[in-house]
Amino acid sequence: MSVLNEIPVLSLILWSPLVGLLVILLMPKQRSGWMKTAAIVTTLVPLAFSLWLYAGYDKQQGGDAFEERLSWVQVPLSKEFQSGVTEFVFRLDYTLGVDGISLPLVLLTALVTAMAALAAYHVKKRWKSFFAWFLLLEAGMLGVFLARDIFLFFVFFEVTLVAMYFLIGIWGYYNRERAANQFLLYNGLGSAIMLLAFVLLVNTAGFRVEQAGEQISYIYSGSYGDILRNMTDPAAWVNAVPDQLRPANPFYMSDTMRWTLFIMLLAAFGIKLPVFPFHTWMLKVHTEAPPAVVMIHSGVLLKMGAYGLIRFGFGLFPEQAKAWAAVLAALGVINLLYGALLAFRQQEFKLVLAYSSISHMGIVLLGLAAFNELGLQGALFQLVSHGLISALLFLIVGSLYERTGTTELPLLGGLARSMPFMGGVLLAAGLASLGLPGLSGFVGEFLSLLGLFESMRWLTALAVLGIILTAVYVLRAVLKITFGRQQEKHTALKDARLIEAVPMIVLLAFIVLLGCYPSLLTDTVQLGAEGLFEQLLATRAGG
């Protein structure tokens, strides 16, 4: 623990992929083996630091146990309208931090990316460009979960959008350009809404006055911590209602503005999650992107939407979030049932998994809508669990497609005979996806629904129907692939190679480990959930 406090471990996690990116750019383009090995080794660096950080995290201390802050951008503003002000600036800081909410997602990102790098070893064209964008994507994802300045968060969020656009559009399948354009259109719209909300936040809750003796400083800050403190401080300008003593207060945030900002953040992050009906872009990505990229997209990028909603929507606007609990629960049930019903009707295994992701993100919304500690812990556990399970399933999909040239269910069957290892891993991943006790999928679903049961029992009953449908469509697809009738041309297929088997074993091991010992994760997220839960129940200061 002491060593971790003495080194900039968060910056080492964040910037190590970019160091690897520079190394790869300096390599001759003919040395594909060198570049692939360098990319894999690079992804292991943030994974090692993340595991070290997770092991050394003080669960009793909670909060931002690790935080790094440096001055980033400081723009002087005009002081003419206010006499006596010695400094008037717009300030953005390079601020990183982790807590019980973001730390598990940092580790998930590092783990899934490292496993996806192994899956990308067989990329067949433009290796240098692929791994450069790949490592840039990892840095962006890590930055999203580590950033504690809202504009720094936005920068990293946009980095992931640009990197994903090129990874889909260049290395995807037949309709890759259409998929990339849809991805950019929907996520670009969400980013525009988010940027507008952030600008409004900085210009209201980001304003503060600092006084040291006769020196008075007016500061606009993008710091998440500063904004949160101002939102909850009755004496802050953002909560000072204009009256006869203070007839003009441009920094006051009215109830109407609070509701507007909450809805904007819900829309921005709901597109990323995705929430029905903003889900169609995701289906194209899941079917057209290369396997390694889909592993990251389903395993990590979708979680960025949920994380942003928790951190900004719920954390900064608890009163509005609580008032919309029933709406969020209804959206969660719609996601859960809609995704499950559509997954059941699909004949393409990629689409089964794509609709399954929509359904499982509905469980996250249900856990958040519960507005209690159990529900929040369940939502966070579900994010990590689904990230591991979906990454493993799409890893297997990529291996199947490489061997058979198809992922159509009617054209697959009996593959456990020729590929017993891969068939067994697929069956285990399917059982985890449907929530079998002893695997990680069960814990997140159970905690989320148990938390929701306390306040919305009838919606919980509908959600249980979605869980039943999940078992039906998962078993239908998985059993068809593994134990169905085998086509003659598939009898000589080779089982998983070592470079495929290693990530399969690692991901499955984490799924089993969290299923058997959920306290490895719940102990970490508990204090983060408790801290957020206190915010959610708090009455808005000065309201």
C-alpha positions in Angstrom: 0.0 0.0 0.0 2.8 2.5 0.9 4.6 1.8 -2.4 1.4 2.5 -4.3 1.0 5.8 -2.6 4.5 6.8 -3.5 4.3 6.2 -7.3 1.8 7.7 -9.8 0.2 4.4 -10.4 -3.0 5.9 -12.0 -0.9 7.7 -14.6 1.2 4.5 -15.2 -2.0 2.6 -15.9 -3.4 5.4 -18.2 -0.3 6.2 -20.2 1.4 2.8 -20.6 -0.8 1.9 -23.7 0.4 5.2 -25.4 4.0 4.3 -24.7 3.4 1.0 -26.4 1.7 2.8 -29.3 4.8 4.9 -29.9 7.0 1.8 -29.9 4.8 0.1 -32.5 4.8 3.2 -34.7 8.6 3.2 -34.7 8.7 -0.4 -35.9 9.2 -1.4 -39.5 5.8 -2.3 -41.0 7.1 -5.6 -42.3 7.7 -6.8 -38.7 4.1 -7.9 -38.0 5.2 -10.5 -35.4 7.2 -7.8 -33.5 4.2 -5.4 -33.5 1.7 -8.0 -32.4 4.0 -9.2 -29.5 4.7 -5.6 -28.5 0.9 -4.8 -28.4 0.2 -7.9 -26.3 3.0 -7.1 -23.9 1.9 -3.5 -23.7 -1.7 -4.5 -22.6 -0.2 -6.6 -19.9 1.4 -3.5 -18.2 -1.9 -1.8 -17.2 -3.3 -5.1 -16.3 -0.5 -5.8 -13.9 -0.7 -2.3 -12.4 -4.5 -2.6 -12.1 -4.3 -6.0 -10.3 -1.7 -4.5 -8.0 -3.9 -1.4 -7.4 -7.0 -3.6 -6.8 -5.1 -5.8 -4.3 -3.7 -2.7 -2.5 -7.0 -0.7 -2.4 -8.0 0.1 1.1 -11.7 -0.9 1.3 -12.1 0.7 4.7 -10.8 4.0 3.5 -13.1 4.1 0.5 -13.6 7.2 -1.6 -10.8 8.4 -3.9 -8.1 6.5 -2.0 -5.8 7.1 -4.9 -5.8 10.5 -6.6 -3.5 12.5 -8.8 -3.8 16.2 -9.6 -1.8 18.5 -11.9 -2.6 21.9 -13.4 -3.8 21.3 -17.0 -5.5 24.3 -18.6 -5.9 27.8 -17.1 -7.4 30.5 -19.2 -7.6 34.1 -17.7 -10.9 35.9 -18.1 -11.9 39.5 -18.0 -12.0 41.2 -14.6 -13.4 44.5 -15.8 -17.0 43.9 -14.6 -15.9 43.2 -11.0 -13.6 45.4 -9.0 -11.3 44.0 -6.3 -10.9 40.6 -8.1 -7.3 39.6 -8.3 -7.8 36.5 -10.5 -10.6 35.4 -12.7 -9.8 32.1 -14.6 -11.3 29.1 -16.3 -9.4 26.1 -14.9 -9.2 22.5 -16.0 -7.0 20.1 -14.1 -5.4 16.8 -14.9 -7.2 14.9 -12.1 -7.3 11.1 -11.8 -8.9 9.0 -9.1 -10.4 5.7 -8.3 -13.1 4.6 -5.8 -15.2 1.5 -5.3 -17.3 2.2 -8.3 -14.5 2.9 -10.9 -11.7 0.6 -9.7 -13.5 -2.7 -10.8 -14.2 -1.2 -14.2 -10.5 -0.1 -14.6 -9.5 -3.7 -13.9 -12.2 -5.1 -16.2 -10.9 -2.8 -19.0 -7.3 -3.9 -18.6 -8.3 -7.5 -18.4 -10.6 -7.6 -21.4 -8.2 -5.5 -23.5 -5.3 -7.8 -22.8 -7.4 -10.9 -23.8 -8.7 -9.1 -26.9 -5.0 -8.3 -27.9 -4.4 -12.1 -27.9 -7.5 -12.6 -30.0 -6.3 -9.9 -32.5 -3.0 -11.8 -33.1 -4.4 -13.1 -36.4 -5.3 -9.8 -37.9 -4.4 -10.1 -41.5 -3.9 -6.6 -42.8 -2.4 -3.2 -41.8 -1.1 -4.5 -38.4 0.7 -1.3 -37.4 -2.5 0.8 -37.9 -4.7 -1.8 -36.2 -2.6 -2.0 -33.0 -2.0 1.7 -32.9 -5.8 2.4 -32.9 -6.2 -0.6 -30.5 -3.9 0.8 -27.9 -5.3 4.3 -28.3 -8.7 2.8 -27.6 -7.4 1.2 -24.4 -6.0 4.5 -23.2 -9.3 6.2 -23.9 -11.3 3.6 -22.0 -9.0 3.7 -19.0 -9.1 7.5 -19.0 -12.9 7.5 -18.9 -12.9 5.5 -15.7 -10.0 7.4 -14.1 -10.8 11.0 -15.0 -12.0 13.3 -12.2 -12.3 16.4 -14.4 -15.4 16.5 -16.6 -13.6 17.8 -19.7 -10.8 15.4 -19.2 -13.5 12.7 -19.1 -15.0 14.1 -22.3 -11.7 14.1 -24.1 -11.1 10.4 -23.3 -14.7 9.6 -24.1 -14.2 11.1 -27.6 -10.9 9.2 -28.0 -12.7 5.9 -27.7 -15.2 7.1 -30.3 -12.6 8.0 -32.9 -10.5 4.8 -32.3 -13.6 2.6 -32.6 -14.7 4.2 -35.8 -11.5 3.3 -37.6 -11.3 -0.2 -36.0 -14.8 -1.0 -37.3 -14.6 0.8 -40.6 -11.2 -0.7 -41.7 -11.0 -4.1 -40.2 -14.7 -5.1 -40.0 -16.7 -7.4 -42.2 -18.7 -6.7 -45.4 -20.9 -3.8 -44.1 -18.2 -2.4 -41.9 -18.4 1.2 -43.2 -22.1 1.4 -42.6 -21.7 0.0 -39.1 -18.9 2.5 -38.4 -21.0 5.4 -39.7 -24.0 4.4 -37.6 -21.7 4.1 -34.6 -20.3 7.6 -35.2 -23.7 9.1 -35.8 -25.4 7.8 -32.7 -22.5 8.2 -30.3 -21.6 11.6 -31.8 -25.1 12.8 -31.0 -24.7 11.5 -27.5 -21.4 13.2 -27.1 -22.8 16.5 -28.3 -25.6 16.4 -25.7 -23.1 15.4 -23.0 -20.7 18.3 -24.0 -23.6 20.8 -23.8 -24.5 19.5 -20.3 -20.9 19.7 -19.1 -20.6 23.3 -20.3 -23.7 24.3 -18.4 -22.4 22.5 -15.3 -19.1 24.3 -15.4 -20.8 27.7 -15.9 -23.0 27.1 -12.8 -21.9 24.5 -10.4 -18.3 24.9 -11.5 -18.0 28.5 -10.3 -16.5 29.2 -6.9 -14.9 32.1 -5.0 -11.6 31.7 -3.2 -10.3 34.4 -0.8 -6.9 34.5 0.8 -6.5 37.8 2.8 -7.2 40.6 0.4 -6.8 38.5 -2.7 -10.1 37.3 -4.3 -10.2 34.6 -7.0 -13.1 33.8 -9.2 -12.7 30.3 -10.7 -14.6 28.2 -13.2 -13.6 24.6 -12.5 -14.2 21.4 -14.4 -13.3 19.3 -11.3 -15.9 16.7 -10.6 -15.1 17.0 -6.9 -15.6 20.8 -6.9 -18.8 20.6 -8.8 -20.2 17.9 -6.5 -19.3 20.0 -3.4 -20.9 23.1 -4.8 -24.1 21.1 -5.7 -24.4 20.0 -2.1 -23.3 23.2 -0.3 -26.2 25.5 0.6 -23.9 28.5 0.7 -22.5 27.9 -2.9 -23.5 30.3 -5.6 -25.2 27.5 -7.6 -27.7 27.1 -4.7 -28.2 30.8 -3.9 -31.7 31.8 -4.9 -31.9 35.3 -6.4 -33.7 37.7 -4.0 -33.7 41.4 -2.9 -30.2 41.1 -1.5 -28.8 39.2 -4.5 -31.1 40.1 -7.4 -28.8 38.8 -10.1 -27.1 35.4 -9.8 -26.0 34.0 -13.2 -24.6 30.9 -11.4 -27.9 29.8 -9.8 -29.2 26.4 -11.0 -33.0 26.4 -10.9 -35.1 23.2 -10.6 -35.9 23.5 -14.3 -32.2 23.6 -15.2 -31.5 20.6 -12.9 -34.1 18.6 -14.6 -32.9 19.6 -18.0 -29.3 18.6 -17.2 -30.4 15.3 -15.7 -32.4 14.4 -18.8 -29.6 15.5 -21.1 -27.1 13.2 -19.2 -29.6 10.4 -19.2 -30.0 10.7 -23.0 -26.3 11.0 -23.6 -25.3 8.0 -21.6 -28.5 6.1 -22.5 -27.4 6.1 -26.1 -24.1 4.5 -25.1 -25.6 1.9 -22.7 -27.8 1.5 -24.9 -31.3 2.1 -23.8 -34.3 1.2 -26.0 -34.9 2.6 -28.6 -31.4 3.9 -29.1 -29.9 0.4 -29.7 -29.9 -0.2 -33.4 -26.4 1.1 -33.9 -25.1 -1.5 -31.5 -26.5 -4.4 -33.5 -24.5 -3.3 -36.5 -21.3 -3.0 -34.5 -21.7 -6.5 -32.9 -22.2 -8.1 -36.3 -19.7 -6.2 -38.5 -16.8 -5.4 -36.2 -13.8 -7.8 -35.9 -13.9 -10.2 -33.0 -11.3 -8.5 -30.8 -13.0 -5.2 -31.2 -16.4 -6.6 -30.4 -14.9 -8.1 -27.3 -14.0 -4.7 -26.1 -17.2 -3.0 -27.3 -19.5 -5.4 -25.5 -17.2 -6.0 -22.6 -16.2 -2.4 -21.8 -17.6 0.3 -24.0 -21.2 -0.3 -23.1 -20.2 0.0 -19.5 -19.0 3.5 -20.1 -22.7 4.5 -20.6 -23.7 3.0 -17.3 -20.7 4.4 -15.5 -21.4 7.9 -16.8 -25.0 7.7 -15.8 -24.0 6.6 -12.2 -21.2 9.1 -11.8 -22.9 12.2 -13.3 -26.6 11.6 -13.6 -27.1 10.0 -10.2 -24.1 11.5 -8.4 -24.9 15.1 -9.3 -28.7 15.0 -9.5 -29.9 12.5 -6.9 -33.2 14.2 -6.4 -34.1 14.0 -10.1 -32.8 10.4 -10.4 -34.9 9.3 -7.4 -38.0 11.0 -8.9 -37.5 9.1 -12.1 -36.8 5.7 -10.5 -40.0 4.3 -11.8 -39.2 5.5 -15.3 -35.7 4.0 -15.1 -37.2 0.7 -13.9 -39.7 0.7 -16.8 -36.9 1.3 -19.3 -34.9 -1.5 -17.6 -37.8 -4.0 -18.0 -38.3 -2.9 -21.6 -34.6 -3.5 -22.3 -34.7 -6.9 -20.5 -37.8 -8.3 -22.2 -37.3 -6.7 -25.6 -33.7 -8.0 -25.8 -34.7 -11.4 -24.6 -37.6 -11.8 -27.0 -35.6 -10.6 -30.0 -32.6 -12.8 -29.1 -34.9 -15.8 -29.0 -36.0 -15.2 -32.7 -32.5 -14.8 -34.1 -30.8 -17.3 -36.4 -27.5 -15.5 -36.3 -25.4 -16.2 -33.2 -23.9 -12.7 -33.2 -27.3 -11.1 -33.1 -28.3 -13.5 -30.3 -25.5 -12.1 -28.3 -26.1 -8.5 -29.4 -29.8 -8.6 -28.2 -28.6 -10.5 -25.1 -26.3 -7.5 -24.3 -29.4 -5.1 -24.6 -31.3 -7.4 -22.2 -28.5 -7.6 -19.6 -28.1 -3.9 -19.6 -31.7 -3.7 -18.6 -30.7 -5.5 -15.4 -28.3 -2.7 -14.7 -31.0 -0.1 -15.0 -33.2 -2.2 -12.7 -30.5 -2.3 -10.1 -30.0 1.5 -10.3 -33.8 2.1 -10.1 -34.0 0.2 -6.9 -32.4 3.1 -5.0 -30.9 1.0 -2.3 -27.5 -0.5 -1.6 -28.4 -3.9 -2.8 -29.6 -2.7 -6.1 -26.5 -0.5 -6.6 -24.1 -3.3 -5.8 -26.1 -5.6 -8.1 -25.8 -3.1 -11.0 -22.1 -2.6 -10.5 -21.5 -6.4 -10.2 -23.6 -6.9 -13.3 -21.5 -4.5 -15.3 -18.3 -6.4 -14.4 -19.9 -9.9 -14.9 -21.4 -9.1 -18.2 -18.2 -7.6 -19.4 -16.3 -10.9 -18.7 -19.1 -13.1 -20.1 -19.8 -11.2 -23.3 -16.0 -10.8 -24.0 -15.6 -14.6 -23.7 -18.7 -15.3 -25.9 -17.5 -13.0 -28.7 -14.0 -14.5 -28.4 -15.5 -17.9 -29.1 -17.7 -16.5 -31.9 -14.5 -15.2 -33.6 -12.8 -18.6 -33.4 -15.9 -20.3 -34.8 -16.2 -17.9 -37.7 -12.5 -18.4 -38.6 -13.0 -22.1 -38.8 -16.5 -22.4 -40.3 -17.0 -19.1 -42.2 -20.4 -18.6 -40.6 -22.2 -17.9 -37.3 -25.7 -18.9 -38.6 -27.2 -21.3 -36.2 -28.8 -23.6 -38.8 -25.3 -24.1 -40.4 -23.6 -25.0 -37.1 -24.1 -28.0 -34.9 -22.3 -30.8 -33.1 -19.1 -28.8 -32.8 -18.3 -30.3 -29.4 -17.4 -33.5 -31.2 -14.6 -32.0 -33.2 -13.8 -29.1 -30.7 -14.5 -30.4 -27.2 -12.5 -27.7 -25.4 -14.1 -24.8 -27.2 -17.5 -26.4 -26.9 -17.1 -26.9 -23.2 -16.1 -23.2 -22.7 -19.0 -22.1 -24.8 -21.4 -24.1 -22.7 -19.9 -22.7 -19.5 -20.1 -19.1 -20.8 -23.7 -19.7 -21.8 -24.6 -21.0 -18.4 -23.0 -17.9 -16.9 -25.0 -15.7 -19.2 -28.3 -17.2 -18.1 -27.4 -16.8 -14.4 -26.5 -20.2 -13.2 -25.6 -20.1 -9.5 -21.8 -20.6 -8.9 -21.0 -18.3 -11.9 -20.7 -14.5 -11.9 -23.9 -13.9 -13.9 -26.1 -15.1 -11.0 -24.8 -12.7 -8.4 -25.4 -9.5 -10.3 -28.9 -10.5 -11.4 -29.8 -11.7 -7.9 -28.7 -8.5 -6.1 -30.3 -6.2 -8.7 -33.7 -7.9 -8.5 -33.5 -8.4 -4.7 -32.9 -4.6 -4.4 -35.8 -3.8 -6.8 -38.1 -6.2 -4.9 -38.1 -3.9 -1.9 -39.8 -1.0 -3.8 -41.3 -2.3 -7.1 -42.5 -5.8 -6.7 -44.6 -6.0 -9.7 -41.8 -4.8 -12.0 -39.6 -7.4 -10.4 -42.0 -10.1 -11.4 -41.8 -8.9 -15.0 -38.0 -8.9 -14.8 -38.0 -12.5 -13.6 -39.9 -13.4 -16.8 -37.0 -11.8 -18.7 -34.5 -14.0 -16.8 -36.6 -17.1 -17.7 -36.5 -16.0 -21.4 -32.7 -15.6 -21.1 -32.3 -19.2 -20.2 -34.5 -20.2 -23.1 -32.6 -18.3 -25.9 -29.1 -19.0 -24.4 -29.7 -22.8 -24.2 -31.4 -22.8 -27.6 -28.3 -21.2 -29.3 -25.6 -22.9 -27.3 -27.0 -26.4 -27.4 -27.6 -26.1 -31.1 -24.0 -25.2 -31.7 -22.4 -27.7 -29.4 -24.7 -30.8 -29.5 -26.9 -30.3 -32.6 -26.4 -32.3 -35.8 -22.9 -31.8 -37.2 -22.3 -31.1 -40.9 -19.9 -33.3 -42.6 -17.5 -30.5 -43.6 -17.1 -29.6 -39.9 -16.0 -33.0 -38.7 -12.3 -32.2 -39.2 -12.3 -28.8 -37.5 -9.4 -28.1 -35.1 -9.9 -27.2 -31.5 -8.7 -23.9 -29.9 -5.0 -23.0 -30.4 -2.9 -22.0 -27.5 -3.3 -18.3 -28.2 -7.1 -18.7 -28.2 -7.2 -21.1 -25.3 -5.3 -18.8 -22.9 -7.8 -15.9 -23.0 -10.7 -18.3 -22.9 -9.3 -19.9 -19.7 -8.5 -16.6 -18.1 -11.9 -15.1 -18.7 -13.7 -18.2 -17.6 -11.5 -18.4 -14.5 -12.6 -14.9 -13.5 -16.3 -15.8 -14.2 -16.0 -18.8 -11.9 -14.0 -17.0 -9.3 -16.5 -14.2 -8.9 -19.4 -16.7 -8.9 -17.9 -18.7 -6.1 -16.3 -15.8 -4.2 -18.4 -12.7 -5.0 -17.0 -10.9 -2.0 -13.8 -10.3 -4.0 -15.9 -7.7 -5.9 -18.7 -6.8 -3.6 -16.4 -5.8 -0.7 -14.8 -3.3 -3.1 -18.0 -1.8 -4.5 -19.8 -1.8 -1.2 -18.3 1.4 0.1 -18.6 3.0 -3.3 -22.3 2.0 -3.4 -22.8 3.2 0.1 -21.3 6.6 -0.6 -23.4 7.0 -3.7 -26.5 5.8 -1.9 -26.0 8.5 0.7 -26.0 11.1 -2.1 -29.1 9.6 -3.7 -31.0 9.9 -0.5 -29.8 13.4 0.4 -32.1 16.3 -0.1 -30.7 18.9 -2.5 -28.9 21.6 -0.6 -30.6 24.9 -0.6 -33.7 23.4 -2.4 
